[in-house]
Amino acid sequence: MANGTCKLTGDKGPFVKSHIIPKALTYGANNQFPFAQAGRDIAPIKRWDSWYDKRMVTQAGETILEAYDDWAIRELRSSKLVWSGWGKSKTLPAEVMKIPDSDGWGVRKIKGIDGRRLRLFFLSLLWRAAVSEMVEFKKVRLHASDVRRLRKMVCDGDPNPSGRFPIVLVQLSTVGPIHNLAPLEQRKPKHPWLNNGPSYPIFRFYFDGLIAHIHKEISEKEVKGLGSMIVGRQEDLTVSTVPFETSWQRENLSELIREAETRWPEKLAKIPGFSPK
């Protein structure tokens, strides 16, 4: 690996291979075969590994990131927040409290989770995506001052201020096709029942059946209003749930596959694929 300056610690030395999102949570549908990586206006390519950057951190920085990742993988699986923590089950176990909704939306309360540590993990993902020069993460761009602030929070293990980049989680309550999706920049309606109403600018991260909405701008009043839905805000964590079959995740996946089938059928045919149905 080339030598350089670690973007996280400032140490100088050889760079090491570093995953932007943990490899254990960004995997292919079958470990014996490659998987397709594609995006909007991007032709599908064959990949054997999830996204990693070879010019981001030295071993000093990777040690910090690995500690966040190792803890988060265990915690997310034991809390059944990701599909790989469900065993052979195809639906979220019975602790989910359903809310009457024609689309199957529900909510669950998670007790005993270290919210501050979980917040730091997601902040580390945001920092990695923001400083990476990989084309897949070009949608995650921040002001230099925000990058510096994030770097210090991640490096020091301090998630404060809690109102900066607040995080809300949404979980897919049924298992769909195993796939990966690079972070997106979106706007999230403040009131989903109002068409063309006010919205929040967010970065949307997805992996292994879990969605994280990382807000770019939100007032302290709005943070308080969301209460335990904000990661690390209270002792308990409230997570919304939605079946994969009626989720935006499925709609987006279907659209990407249709685009690939229409524009690059010869490339897609060479890669083991799947249908979102």
KAGIFEN-V951861 format. One record per backbone hydrogen bond with DSSP energy under -0.5 kcal/mol. NH is the residue of the N-H (numbers start at 1). CO is the residue of the C=O. Records with the same first field share a line. If there is no record, write none. Layout:
BEGIN
NH->CO ; CO
END
This chain:
BEGIN
4->13
6->4 ; 11
7->56
10->6
13->4
15->2
16->57
18->53
20->51
21->51
25->22
26->22 ; 23
33->30
35->47
37->45
39->42
42->39
45->37
47->35
53->18
57->16
59->14
62->58
63->59
64->60
65->61
66->62
67->63
68->64
69->65
70->66
71->67
72->68
73->69
74->70
75->71
76->72
77->73
78->74
79->75
80->77
81->76
82->76
83->208
85->82
86->83
89->86
92->173
96->93
97->107
98->96
99->105
104->101
106->241
107->97
108->239
110->237
111->109
115->113
118->114
119->115
120->116
121->117
122->118
123->119
124->120
125->121
126->122
127->123
128->124
129->125
130->126
131->127
132->128
137->134
138->135
140->137
141->139
146->143
147->143
148->144
149->145
150->146
151->147
152->148
153->149
154->150
155->151
156->152
157->153
158->153
159->157
164->161
165->163
166->163
168->213
169->229
170->211
171->240
172->209
173->171 ; 242
175->90
181->206
184->204
186->184 ; 202
188->200
189->187
190->198
191->198
194->191
195->193
197->194
200->188
202->186
203->214
204->184
205->203 ; 212
206->181
207->210
210->207
211->170
212->205
213->168
214->203 ; 212
215->166 ; 213
216->201
217->201
223->219
224->220
225->221
226->222
227->223
229->226
230->227
231->167 ; 229
233->230
234->230
237->110
238->228
239->108
240->169
241->106
242->171
246->243
247->244
251->247
252->248
253->249
254->250
255->251
256->252
257->253
258->254
259->255
260->256
261->257
262->258
263->259
264->260
268->264
269->265
270->267
271->268
END
